[in-house]
Amino acid sequence: MELRPITLQEDKSHELYASDDCQNLLAMYEKFYPKIGYHFPWVGYFIELPDKIVGTCGFVGQPKDNKVEIAYWTFKDYEGKDIASLGCKALLNIVYKEDPN
């Protein structure tokens, strides 16, 4: 499993994003980033297995008052396989590396 940042430059026509879930996800971030900004690493991430996206996780914004909010979503076909748990753990690794407070 790998986390890959979601950017606004994604090629929506790429076969990797063919599922309705991916298209909905990309549309959500297209509206979300202009509201909160794109402040790497405090962004959204694809949860990716080899050659497929199985969900998403990310930060709802930058840390504030030593707190950060996360969100996650496992695509229906992959629910019950600890995808969200692995994504959340990966987000925690980012937090501890970037802002241990």
Z-matrix of the N, CA and C atoms (Angstrom, degrees):
N
C 1 1.438
C 2 1.521 1 109.03
N 3 1.298 2 115.36 1 140.83
C 4 1.462 3 121.08 2 -179.19
C 5 1.520 4 108.90 3 -137.70
N 6 1.320 5 116.72 4 143.60
C 7 1.456 6 121.33 5 170.58
C 8 1.516 7 107.75 6 -97.86
N 9 1.326 8 115.12 7 134.40
C 10 1.462 9 120.41 8 177.86
C 11 1.521 10 107.87 9 -130.49
N 12 1.339 11 118.12 10 125.97
C 13 1.467 12 120.14 11 -178.33
C 14 1.529 13 112.13 12 -56.51
N 15 1.314 14 114.73 13 140.75
C 16 1.464 15 121.61 14 174.34
C 17 1.518 16 106.99 15 -90.62
N 18 1.313 17 116.82 16 124.90
C 19 1.461 18 121.23 17 178.77
C 20 1.524 19 108.80 18 -114.42
N 21 1.307 20 116.06 19 172.65
C 22 1.466 21 120.06 20 175.54
C 23 1.524 22 111.32 21 -87.00
N 24 1.329 23 116.97 22 1.44
C 25 1.454 24 120.45 23 179.51
C 26 1.535 25 112.28 24 -100.75
N 27 1.315 26 117.62 25 13.83
C 28 1.465 27 120.00 26 -178.96
C 29 1.531 28 109.87 27 -64.53
N 30 1.314 29 115.98 28 139.61
C 31 1.460 30 121.95 29 176.17
C 32 1.525 31 107.64 30 -83.42
N 33 1.331 32 116.63 31 97.03
C 34 1.465 33 121.89 32 -175.24
C 35 1.521 34 113.23 33 -60.14
N 36 1.320 35 117.24 34 -18.65
C 37 1.463 36 119.93 35 -179.25
C 38 1.529 37 112.27 36 -87.11
N 39 1.332 38 117.91 37 -5.84
C 40 1.460 39 121.28 38 179.40
C 41 1.523 40 109.59 39 -63.01
N 42 1.316 41 117.28 40 140.58
C 43 1.471 42 121.76 41 -176.75
C 44 1.525 43 112.72 42 -59.59
N 45 1.314 44 117.96 43 -25.90
C 46 1.458 45 121.72 44 178.11
C 47 1.537 46 111.33 45 -61.90
N 48 1.332 47 116.31 46 -27.13
C 49 1.464 48 122.06 47 -177.47
C 50 1.527 49 112.76 48 -103.97
N 51 1.314 50 117.94 49 19.01
C 52 1.464 51 121.85 50 -173.27
C 53 1.529 52 113.84 51 -68.25
N 54 1.313 53 118.36 52 -26.74
C 55 1.471 54 119.62 53 -175.58
C 56 1.528 55 110.92 54 -68.61
N 57 1.325 56 115.31 55 154.15
C 58 1.461 57 120.47 56 175.61
C 59 1.527 58 110.78 57 -59.65
N 60 1.341 59 116.43 58 -37.65
C 61 1.453 60 120.05 59 178.98
C 62 1.524 61 111.09 60 -59.42
N 63 1.317 62 117.09 61 -46.21
C 64 1.471 63 120.53 62 179.85
C 65 1.523 64 111.33 63 -65.23
N 66 1.308 65 116.43 64 -42.05
C 67 1.461 66 119.43 65 179.56
C 68 1.531 67 110.71 66 -63.15
N 69 1.334 68 116.96 67 -41.17
C 70 1.471 69 120.67 68 177.20
C 71 1.531 70 110.71 69 -64.27
N 72 1.308 71 115.91 70 -41.68
C 73 1.462 72 121.34 71 179.16
C 74 1.529 73 111.12 72 -61.34
N 75 1.313 74 116.51 73 -47.43
C 76 1.462 75 120.18 74 179.69
C 77 1.530 76 111.22 75 -63.01
N 78 1.318 77 117.03 76 -38.39
C 79 1.464 78 120.46 77 177.82
C 80 1.533 79 111.07 78 -65.54
N 81 1.333 80 116.76 79 -38.49
C 82 1.462 81 120.34 80 178.63
C 83 1.528 82 110.67 81 -62.74
N 84 1.338 83 116.71 82 -45.86
C 85 1.467 84 119.27 83 -178.50
C 86 1.516 85 111.88 84 -70.58
N 87 1.305 86 117.12 85 -27.69
C 88 1.462 87 120.86 86 176.58
C 89 1.535 88 110.24 87 -61.12
N 90 1.325 89 116.82 88 -31.04
C 91 1.466 90 121.49 89 178.40
C 92 1.529 91 111.82 90 -91.93
N 93 1.344 92 116.85 91 -30.59
C 94 1.449 93 121.95 92 -173.56
C 95 1.530 94 112.93 93 -76.10
N 96 1.330 95 117.37 94 -46.48
C 97 1.467 96 119.78 95 -177.27
C 98 1.538 97 113.22 96 -59.31
N 99 1.328 98 119.50 97 -41.56
C 100 1.466 99 117.01 98 177.96
C 101 1.533 100 113.04 99 -61.20
N 102 1.331 101 117.51 100 -25.47
C 103 1.470 102 120.85 101 178.98
C 104 1.521 103 111.90 102 -78.42
N 105 1.343 104 117.05 103 -42.97
C 106 1.470 105 119.86 104 -174.11
C 107 1.514 106 113.45 105 -104.15
N 108 1.321 107 117.30 106 -16.34
C 109 1.454 108 121.45 107 -175.47
C 110 1.528 109 110.94 108 89.31
N 111 1.310 110 115.40 109 165.88
C 112 1.461 111 122.05 110 177.95
C 113 1.513 112 106.66 111 -111.91
N 114 1.334 113 116.23 112 99.03
C 115 1.458 114 122.32 113 -175.90
C 116 1.525 115 108.56 114 -120.09
N 117 1.316 116 115.64 115 82.74
C 118 1.462 117 120.69 116 -178.70
C 119 1.516 118 109.91 117 -58.94
N 120 1.301 119 119.87 118 135.99
C 121 1.462 120 130.74 119 9.15
C 122 1.529 121 114.10 120 -93.29
N 123 1.331 122 117.60 121 10.93
C 124 1.466 123 121.78 122 -175.52
C 125 1.517 124 109.86 123 -86.28
N 126 1.329 125 116.05 124 59.36
C 127 1.466 126 123.90 125 -174.09
C 128 1.526 127 109.52 126 -128.76
N 129 1.320 128 114.77 127 -175.82
C 130 1.462 129 120.93 128 174.69
C 131 1.520 130 110.28 129 -89.47
N 132 1.323 131 115.42 130 154.50
C 133 1.459 132 121.81 131 -178.00
C 134 1.521 133 110.96 132 -133.70
N 135 1.323 134 115.39 133 141.28
C 136 1.462 135 120.43 134 167.05
C 137 1.521 136 107.28 135 -74.64
N 138 1.327 137 117.10 136 139.77
C 139 1.454 138 120.94 137 167.95
C 140 1.515 139 104.44 138 -97.17
N 141 1.313 140 115.75 139 114.98
C 142 1.460 141 120.76 140 -169.23
C 143 1.528 142 111.49 141 -122.65
N 144 1.303 143 114.05 142 132.35
C 145 1.461 144 122.11 143 167.36
C 146 1.518 145 105.77 144 -100.65
N 147 1.322 146 119.33 145 169.50
C 148 1.463 147 118.08 146 178.73
C 149 1.532 148 111.68 147 -52.62
N 150 1.311 149 116.04 148 118.69
C 151 1.465 150 124.16 149 174.87
C 152 1.521 151 115.44 150 66.77
N 153 1.360 152 118.68 151 18.66
C 154 1.460 153 118.60 152 174.80
C 155 1.523 154 110.67 153 -158.29
N 156 1.306 155 113.73 154 145.45
C 157 1.455 156 120.78 155 175.02
C 158 1.517 157 107.08 156 -97.90
N 159 1.332 158 116.00 157 129.53
C 160 1.467 159 120.58 158 -174.46
C 161 1.528 160 112.83 159 -115.90
N 162 1.315 161 116.82 160 -2.48
C 163 1.455 162 120.16 161 179.23
C 164 1.508 163 111.17 162 169.29
N 165 1.312 164 114.30 163 -165.73
C 166 1.455 165 120.67 164 -178.30
C 167 1.519 166 109.52 165 -149.47
N 168 1.296 167 114.90 166 156.33
C 169 1.452 168 121.57 167 170.89
C 170 1.516 169 106.12 168 -153.37
N 171 1.298 170 116.10 169 161.48
C 172 1.444 171 117.40 170 179.42
C 173 1.505 172 112.29 171 175.27
N 174 1.300 173 113.76 172 -177.12
C 175 1.455 174 122.30 173 -179.70
C 176 1.518 175 108.55 174 -99.95
N 177 1.318 176 115.60 175 142.34
C 178 1.455 177 121.23 176 -179.65
C 179 1.538 178 110.32 177 -81.77
N 180 1.290 179 116.44 178 -8.40
C 181 1.459 180 123.20 179 178.29
C 182 1.512 181 109.16 180 170.47
N 183 1.305 182 115.38 181 -174.77
C 184 1.455 183 120.98 182 178.61
C 185 1.532 184 109.70 183 -74.47
N 186 1.344 185 117.04 184 158.00
C 187 1.466 186 119.19 185 176.51
C 188 1.530 187 110.82 186 -59.29
N 189 1.328 188 114.21 187 144.20
C 190 1.458 189 120.43 188 177.58
C 191 1.526 190 107.10 189 -142.91
N 192 1.306 191 116.66 190 130.12
C 193 1.467 192 122.07 191 -178.64
C 194 1.528 193 111.06 192 55.21
N 195 1.338 194 115.73 193 41.03
C 196 1.469 195 122.89 194 179.26
C 197 1.521 196 113.17 195 61.17
N 198 1.328 197 116.91 196 28.51
C 199 1.462 198 122.10 197 176.53
C 200 1.528 199 108.47 198 -134.03
N 201 1.319 200 114.54 199 150.70
C 202 1.455 201 119.75 200 175.40
C 203 1.523 202 107.87 201 -142.28
N 204 1.315 203 116.23 202 138.91
C 205 1.462 204 121.18 203 -179.89
C 206 1.520 205 109.32 204 -98.50
N 207 1.325 206 115.67 205 139.76
C 208 1.458 207 120.29 206 178.16
C 209 1.526 208 109.59 207 -118.60
N 210 1.313 209 114.57 208 161.98
C 211 1.461 210 122.43 209 174.51
C 212 1.522 211 107.00 210 -140.22
N 213 1.321 212 116.11 211 154.68
C 214 1.466 213 119.79 212 178.47
C 215 1.516 214 109.47 213 -154.71
N 216 1.332 215 114.27 214 157.69
C 217 1.452 216 121.38 215 -178.26
C 218 1.526 217 107.68 216 -155.72
N 219 1.298 218 115.93 217 121.85
C 220 1.466 219 121.17 218 173.47
C 221 1.522 220 107.66 219 -99.28
N 222 1.316 221 117.01 220 129.66
C 223 1.455 222 119.83 221 178.80
C 224 1.527 223 109.42 222 -63.86
N 225 1.317 224 116.14 223 143.95
C 226 1.465 225 123.10 224 -170.83
C 227 1.525 226 114.02 225 -48.99
N 228 1.305 227 118.46 226 -43.34
C 229 1.468 228 121.57 227 -177.56
C 230 1.535 229 112.83 228 -65.15
N 231 1.329 230 117.40 229 -12.82
C 232 1.469 231 120.87 230 -175.49
C 233 1.529 232 112.94 231 -118.28
N 234 1.318 233 116.90 232 7.17
C 235 1.464 234 120.49 233 179.24
C 236 1.523 235 110.52 234 -63.38
N 237 1.333 236 115.34 235 151.68
C 238 1.459 237 120.90 236 177.82
C 239 1.517 238 114.56 237 78.71
N 240 1.323 239 117.21 238 14.67
C 241 1.470 240 121.08 239 -177.92
C 242 1.524 241 111.80 240 -119.52
N 243 1.316 242 116.85 241 21.03
C 244 1.469 243 123.89 242 179.01
C 245 1.529 244 113.66 243 63.48
N 246 1.315 245 117.72 244 20.38
C 247 1.466 246 121.17 245 179.87
C 248 1.533 247 110.00 246 -62.38
N 249 1.338 248 116.87 247 -48.93
C 250 1.464 249 120.30 248 -178.35
C 251 1.526 250 110.80 249 -63.81
N 252 1.325 251 117.13 250 -40.52
C 253 1.471 252 120.38 251 179.10
C 254 1.517 253 111.01 252 -60.72
N 255 1.322 254 117.06 253 -43.50
C 256 1.464 255 120.71 254 178.92
C 257 1.520 256 110.69 255 -65.88
N 258 1.336 257 116.37 256 -39.43
C 259 1.459 258 119.77 257 177.57
C 260 1.514 259 112.03 258 -63.24
N 261 1.328 260 116.63 259 -43.48
C 262 1.468 261 120.71 260 178.73
C 263 1.526 262 111.44 261 -63.25
N 264 1.312 263 116.87 262 -40.84
C 265 1.468 264 119.96 263 177.22
C 266 1.519 265 110.87 264 -62.01
N 267 1.321 266 116.15 265 -40.17
C 268 1.465 267 119.69 266 178.69
C 269 1.529 268 110.71 267 -65.28
N 270 1.332 269 117.23 268 -37.79
C 271 1.467 270 119.96 269 176.44
C 272 1.524 271 110.85 270 -64.04
N 273 1.316 272 117.11 271 -40.77
C 274 1.465 273 120.22 272 178.03
C 275 1.524 274 111.14 273 -61.69
N 276 1.328 275 116.71 274 -36.99
C 277 1.467 276 119.78 275 176.37
C 278 1.526 277 111.09 276 -61.53
N 279 1.334 278 116.27 277 -39.05
C 280 1.465 279 120.42 278 177.39
C 281 1.522 280 109.64 279 -63.73
N 282 1.337 281 116.61 280 -45.53
C 283 1.462 282 120.78 281 -179.43
C 284 1.521 283 110.94 282 -58.86
N 285 1.328 284 116.84 283 -49.79
C 286 1.470 285 120.18 284 -177.22
C 287 1.523 286 111.75 285 -64.17
N 288 1.312 287 116.39 286 -32.81
C 289 1.468 288 120.04 287 -179.98
C 290 1.538 289 111.01 288 -75.29
N 291 1.327 290 116.72 289 -42.89
C 292 1.463 291 121.11 290 -172.76
C 293 1.529 292 114.45 291 -87.31
N 294 1.325 293 116.83 292 -35.79
C 295 1.455 294 119.94 293 -174.41
C 296 1.523 295 109.49 294 -151.78
N 297 1.328 296 117.73 295 77.35
C 298 1.465 297 121.30 296 -174.60
C 299 1.527 298 114.79 297 -59.12
N 300 1.323 299 117.11 298 -16.51
C 301 1.470 300 119.29 299 178.79
C 302 1.497 301 110.81 300 -70.40
